Amino acid sequence: MGSPDEVRTEIVKAFIVLKPGVIPSPDLEEEIKSFVKVRLAAHEYPREIEFVKELPITATGKIMRNKLRKVEIQRKSEK
């Protein structure tokens, strides 16, 4: 998902729901970034990662990306 950024206008940000028992950490964040960087182009890897308990989903099970984007824009504008 795109997240507002002062330098790049927009950056890739990943919202990740971890499996039960997996603990979020800076090391895990770097491992995920490295994993994605090897498999995609350098500009496509997530520059930010946020671990969340759940994602907003529609009744049909699709992720509500627009809702995530609105929350992210609101957070960035408050800073």
C-alpha positions as CSV (number, residue, x, y, z in Angstrom):
1,M,0.0,0.0,0.0
2,G,1.2,3.5,-0.6
3,S,2.0,5.7,2.4
4,P,2.6,9.4,2.2
5,D,6.3,10.4,2.3
6,E,7.8,13.9,2.3
7,V,10.8,12.9,0.2
8,R,9.4,10.3,-2.3
9,T,5.8,11.5,-2.3
10,E,4.7,7.9,-1.5
11,I,6.4,4.8,-0.3
12,V,5.5,1.1,-0.1
13,K,4.2,0.1,3.4
14,A,3.3,-3.4,4.4
15,F,0.7,-4.2,7.0
16,I,1.4,-7.7,8.3
17,V,-0.7,-10.1,10.5
18,L,1.7,-12.5,12.2
19,K,0.9,-16.1,12.9
20,P,0.1,-17.0,16.5
21,G,3.3,-17.3,18.5
22,V,5.4,-15.1,16.2
23,I,6.7,-12.1,18.0
24,P,7.3,-8.8,16.0
25,S,10.8,-7.5,16.2
26,P,13.2,-5.2,14.3
27,D,15.1,-8.3,13.2
28,L,11.9,-9.9,11.7
29,E,11.1,-6.6,10.0
30,E,14.6,-6.5,8.3
31,E,14.3,-10.2,7.4
32,I,10.9,-9.5,5.6
33,K,12.4,-6.5,3.8
34,S,15.4,-8.5,2.6
35,F,13.2,-11.4,1.5
36,V,11.0,-9.1,-0.6
37,K,14.0,-7.1,-1.9
38,V,15.5,-10.2,-3.4
39,R,12.3,-11.3,-5.2
40,L,11.1,-7.9,-6.4
41,A,12.6,-4.8,-7.9
42,A,14.5,-2.5,-5.5
43,H,11.8,0.2,-5.6
44,E,9.0,-2.3,-4.7
45,Y,10.2,-3.5,-1.3
46,P,8.3,-2.1,1.7
47,R,10.2,0.7,3.3
48,E,7.9,0.5,6.3
49,I,6.3,-2.5,8.0
50,E,3.6,-2.4,10.5
51,F,2.5,-5.5,12.4
52,V,-1.2,-5.5,13.1
53,K,-3.6,-7.9,14.8
54,E,-6.1,-7.9,12.0
55,L,-6.8,-6.2,8.7
56,P,-10.1,-4.5,7.8
57,I,-12.0,-6.9,5.4
58,T,-15.2,-6.7,3.5
59,A,-18.1,-9.2,3.9
60,T,-16.6,-11.0,0.9
61,G,-13.2,-11.3,2.5
62,K,-11.3,-8.7,0.5
63,I,-8.8,-6.4,2.3
64,M,-10.1,-2.8,2.5
65,R,-7.0,-1.1,1.2
66,N,-8.8,2.3,1.0
67,K,-9.5,2.2,4.8
68,L,-5.8,1.4,5.5
69,R,-4.7,4.2,3.2
70,K,-7.1,6.7,4.9
71,V,-5.8,5.8,8.4
72,E,-2.2,6.1,7.2
73,I,-2.8,9.5,5.6
74,Q,-4.5,10.7,8.8
75,R,-1.5,9.5,10.9
76,K,1.1,11.2,8.7
77,S,-0.8,14.5,8.6
78,E,-1.0,14.6,12.4
79,K,2.8,14.5,12.7
